[in-house]
Amino acid sequence: MLKVLHHHVREGLFEGIKRANADEQVRAIVIIGEGKTFPCGADIREFHTHASVKEPVLTAVGHTIENSGKPVISAIHGTALGGGLEIALCCHYRIASENARIGFPEVLIGLLPGAEGTVRLPRLSGLAFAMDMIAFGKQVNAKDAFRHGILDKLCNGNILEEAKQFATKVIGQPLDSRRLSRLDVKDAANVDLLFEVALAQVKRKSRGQIAPIYCLKSVRNSVRMSFDKAVEEEQRLIMELMTGYQSTALQYSFFADRSAPKWRLPCGASVHNTKPSRIETAGVIGAGTMGSGIAVCLIRAGVPVILVEKNKKMLEKAMKTISGILDGSVKLNRMTSEQKEQCLAILKGTSTLDKLSNVDMVIEAVYENLELKREIFAQLDKVCKPSTLLCSNTSTLDIDKIASATNRPDKVAGTHFFAPAFIMKLMENVYGTKTSPATVATVMEFGRRLGKELEATKEEIKNIRLHLTVTFCTIDL
Ligand SMILES: CC/C=C\C/C=C/C(=O)SCCNC(=O)CCNC(=O)[C@H](O)C(C)(C)COP(=O)(O)OP(=O)(O)OC[C@H]1O[C@@H](n2cnc3c(N)ncnc32)[C@H](O)[C@@H]1OP(=O)(O)O
């Protein structure tokens, strides 16, 4: 586990600083991470548990550091992120290895740096840089951080030794000008202009998300209010975010993203011992919103698709819609016109299932009707080659009931995309009681290839997972 600021880490730091302050022999204090990195933030798993509010909370640790009468130096190697960086900002000096990185990724999990980060960073780096780092969750390398005044020294040798040397030089120097809570914000005169520019960017890049807007508001407060008042307001904003559905969904997604590639089934099969097959071609059945969106995902990943829709008018319309979606990507510079043409060249439309005889995988995306799906799967079983995986985009129906319409239930799985499929990153892969590990491995690997955040979900619990998808709304400022 990476170094995160669990309650016992906060407690250790707090007690350590207090001990050092009380010890006459100690003339300066160095805070350094053990092992590979400086802390990369609060423990996300601890949120909403008693441990997250148990004293000393992060701000109390930070105040003890800043108020210390002895110089406190943070020596950063690896990554100082989130709460880790907030601790560093409470120190009187910050030095870092040249290859270290710092950042506030809280916005990516629907939060803001709520241990005074939004109020302290602008006092050091200036407003524009702070807004950019905080509202977009950007990590910056040590050299950039040094250039923007966040770091006092870059180190290329042993970080601890260099920190000790640094400490000896600053012993006895006045500390008040090193305490960020006592300083003014740089480039404060431009606050309204900078806010408007950053807000416009946020609305474009993070459409519908609340946290980036709250991040900007909180940074703006660092100018408009006293330090203490801005901190109070920061607390109010983070509490609102913390209890909102967007942060819940994004934090769920953070862990799902990391755990899905390490999938393991109750039978012992896992990503480590099960080989996926390579999907070279696929069929998509149904040219409605879901089917068209799924086809876009596949062709964008270079997978040739046969799109089956028995209603010819609807098929024609879907082909135009797909072309329009790709035009949108070209306009947004997400692909070139040439890449768009390459995508369209690997998409074929047809009105009959028999064209799917040779594909490696079929994703059925017709409307939610068990009988209809069973009928389609029974036909697919006859038409497709024996090795073809038969998948359903169903969100609610029982995979076992669909699979039992075929003679290959081991090759049937749910591959549930979320609308609009070409935008939403979550893909829920559902396995039934007879789905083979090789099928699970193949659909998981396939999802990874499409650039999806994955879930391998057992049939019975899939509907619980559905409530946790990310949905966004717009808010008034
Ligand atoms: C109430 C207080 C309010 C506000 C104050 C502070 C708030 C915060 O600090 S919020 C947290 C901010 N920090 C982050 O969001 C960092 C998130 N982590 C990352 O970006 C990356 O993990 C990394 C860049 C630090 C490292 O990347 P990498 O080397 O690729 O490792 P993994 O991402 O695979 O992570 C390994 C392992 O660690 C778990 N993990 C990482 N960060 C956290 C965390 N902050 N809390 C809990 N767990 C974390 C991650 O899930 C992986 O776990 P598994 O091995 O079990 O999958």
The ligand as a Gaussian input file, in Angstrom:
#p B3LYP/6-31G(d) Opt

LIG

0 1
 C      -11.193000      14.649000       5.278000
 C       -9.960000      15.252000       4.742000
 C      -10.217000      16.054000       3.575000
 C       -9.328000      16.513000       2.749000
 C       -7.907000      16.345000       2.889000
 C       -7.242000      15.445000       1.960000
 C       -7.839000      14.714000       1.018000
 C       -7.035000      13.791000       0.220000
 O       -5.849000      13.701000       0.348000
 S       -7.920000      12.836000      -0.866000
 C       -6.703000      11.792000      -1.592000
 C       -5.863000      12.525000      -2.554000
 N       -4.944000      11.628000      -3.176000
 C       -5.283000      10.924000      -4.235000
 O       -6.368000      11.034000      -4.765000
 C       -4.201000      10.000000      -4.740000
 C       -4.820000       8.884000      -5.429000
 N       -3.799000       7.956000      -5.837000
 C       -3.177000       8.049000      -7.019000
 O       -3.359000       8.977000      -7.793000
 C       -2.245000       6.923000      -7.361000
 O       -2.558000       5.831000      -6.559000
 C       -0.752000       7.288000      -7.177000
 C       -0.355000       8.330000      -8.229000
 C       -0.482000       7.822000      -5.799000
 C        0.127000       6.009000      -7.382000
 O       -0.209000       5.394000      -8.588000
 P        0.289000       3.894000      -8.877000
 O        1.697000       3.741000      -8.504000
 O       -0.146000       3.599000     -10.275000
 O       -0.505000       2.963000      -7.848000
 P       -2.054000       2.628000      -7.802000
 O       -2.849000       3.789000      -8.275000
 O       -2.304000       1.315000      -8.451000
 O       -2.312000       2.515000      -6.229000
 C       -1.744000       1.436000      -5.455000
 C       -2.680000       1.061000      -4.333000
 O       -2.840000       2.186000      -3.445000
 C       -4.240000       2.491000      -3.326000
 N       -4.354000       3.938000      -3.113000
 C       -3.734000       4.910000      -3.792000
 N       -4.052000       6.102000      -3.296000
 C       -4.900000       5.873000      -2.260000
 C       -5.564000       6.722000      -1.338000
 N       -5.402000       8.050000      -1.346000
 N       -6.355000       6.147000      -0.414000
 C       -6.512000       4.813000      -0.356000
 N       -5.885000       3.946000      -1.198000
 C       -5.097000       4.489000      -2.140000
 C       -4.837000       2.027000      -4.644000
 O       -6.211000       1.831000      -4.518000
 C       -4.071000       0.739000      -4.864000
 O       -4.622000      -0.220000      -3.985000
 P       -4.713000      -1.773000      -4.396000
 O       -3.302000      -2.225000      -4.553000
 O       -5.464000      -2.409000      -3.286000
 O       -5.479000      -1.793000      -5.708000

